[in-house]
């Protein structure tokens, strides 16, 4: 099990409550076809090349920006406890971090999703904090739309 303790300098935390059962929110991440439709900030789309959803499995994809820029991504799953938690490692030379995703059932119809990104260095986290927080909010907006829920 990967430790998930807050470190103010290294961590960027985003979260939202969705009007959907925990299993539905988890499945929106587990299912590659569904995930490709909502993952990323507004205006982005995805091409998934590989997604092996199991501990040790790789997730390789390209995010296509609204300006035509392409962003190749590589992540490796570290821990998956359905429908409670997913941990993956972002493998990138300039953005090394571990993502801790927790899916907490507030009741039968509401789920709190929390993303805790632990960066490899506090300078890196500081440099991208505002952009990441904005991007995560847009990502949550897209997930809410996908789920047919609201904030």
C-alpha positions in Angstrom: 0.0 0.0 0.0 1.3 3.4 -0.9 1.3 6.0 1.9 -1.0 9.0 1.2 0.0 11.7 3.7 -0.2 15.4 2.9 3.0 17.2 2.2 2.2 20.9 1.7 5.2 21.6 -0.5 5.0 18.6 -2.8 1.2 17.9 -2.9 -1.5 19.5 -5.1 -5.0 18.5 -3.9 -8.2 18.8 -5.9 -11.6 17.4 -5.1 -15.3 17.5 -5.9 -18.6 15.9 -4.8 -20.5 14.2 -7.7 -24.1 13.3 -7.7 -23.5 9.7 -8.6 -22.8 6.5 -6.7 -19.2 5.6 -6.0 -19.2 2.7 -8.3 -20.4 4.9 -11.2 -17.6 7.5 -10.6 -15.0 4.7 -10.3 -16.3 3.0 -13.5 -16.0 6.3 -15.4 -12.2 6.1 -14.7 -11.9 2.3 -15.0 -13.6 2.1 -18.5 -11.0 3.2 -21.1 -13.6 4.2 -23.7 -15.5 6.4 -21.2 -12.3 7.8 -19.7 -11.0 8.9 -23.2 -14.2 11.0 -23.6 -13.8 13.1 -20.4 -10.1 13.0 -19.3 -8.2 16.3 -19.4 -9.0 20.0 -19.4 -11.7 21.7 -21.6 -11.1 21.4 -25.3 -8.7 18.4 -25.0 -9.3 15.0 -26.5 -7.4 11.8 -26.1 -6.0 8.9 -28.1 -5.3 5.9 -25.9 -2.5 3.7 -27.1 -2.3 1.3 -24.1 -4.2 1.0 -20.9 -3.6 -2.0 -18.7 -5.7 -1.3 -15.6 -4.0 -3.3 -13.0 -1.1 -2.7 -10.6 2.1 -2.6 -12.7 0.1 -1.9 -15.8 0.9 0.9 -18.2 -1.3 3.7 -19.5 0.0 5.4 -22.6 -1.9 8.1 -24.4 -1.7 11.3 -26.3 -3.7 14.4 -25.2 -4.5 16.6 -28.1 -4.9 20.3 -27.2 -7.4 22.7 -28.7 -4.5 24.5 -30.4 -3.3 21.3 -32.1 -0.5 20.6 -29.7 0.1 17.0 -28.7 1.1 15.8 -25.3 2.3 12.2 -25.0 1.6 10.8 -21.6 2.9 7.7 -19.8 1.6 6.5 -16.5 2.0 3.3 -14.5 -0.6 1.9 -12.1 0.7 1.3 -8.6 -2.4 0.3 -6.6 -6.0 -0.3 -7.5 -8.6 -1.0 -4.8 -12.0 -1.0 -6.6 -14.1 1.2 -6.0 -12.1 3.0 -3.4 -8.7 4.1 -4.7 -6.4 4.3 -7.6 -2.7 5.2 -7.4 -0.6 5.8 -10.5 2.9 7.1 -11.2 3.2 9.8 -13.9 6.4 9.0 -15.8 7.6 12.2 -17.5 11.0 13.9 -17.4 9.6 17.3 -16.3 6.5 16.3 -14.4 7.2 13.4 -12.1 4.4 12.8 -9.6 2.3 10.1 -8.0 -1.5 10.5 -8.2 -3.6 9.3 -5.4 -7.3 9.1 -6.4 -9.8 8.4 -3.6 -13.5 7.7 -4.2 -15.5 8.2 -1.0 -19.2 7.3 -0.8 -20.9 10.1 1.1 -24.2 8.2 0.7 -25.8 5.9 -1.9 -26.0 8.7 -4.5 -23.1 11.0 -3.8 -19.3 10.5 -4.2 -16.4 12.7 -3.1 -13.5 12.2 -5.5 -10.1 13.5 -4.3 -7.0 13.8 -6.4 -3.7 14.2 -4.5 -0.7 14.7 -6.8 2.6 14.3 -5.0 5.3 15.8 -7.1 9.0 14.7 -6.9 10.1 18.2 -5.9 8.6 21.2 -4.3 10.0 23.6 -7.0 8.2 21.6 -9.6 4.9 21.5 -7.7 5.1 25.3 -7.1 5.8 26.0 -10.8 2.7 24.1 -12.0 0.3 24.5 -9.0 -2.1 27.1 -10.4 -2.2 25.5 -13.9 -2.8 22.1 -12.4 -5.6 23.3 -10.1 -7.4 25.0 -13.0 -6.9 22.0 -15.2 -8.2 19.6 -12.6 -11.3 21.7 -12.1 -12.0 21.6 -15.8 -11.4 17.8 -15.7 -14.0 17.5 -12.9 -16.4 19.6 -15.0 -16.1 17.2 -17.8 -16.5 14.2 -15.5 -19.6 15.8 -14.0 -21.1 16.3 -17.5 -20.2 12.8 -18.4 -21.9 11.4 -15.3 -24.9 13.7 -15.8 -24.4 15.2 -12.4 -23.8 18.7 -11.1 -21.5 20.2 -8.4 
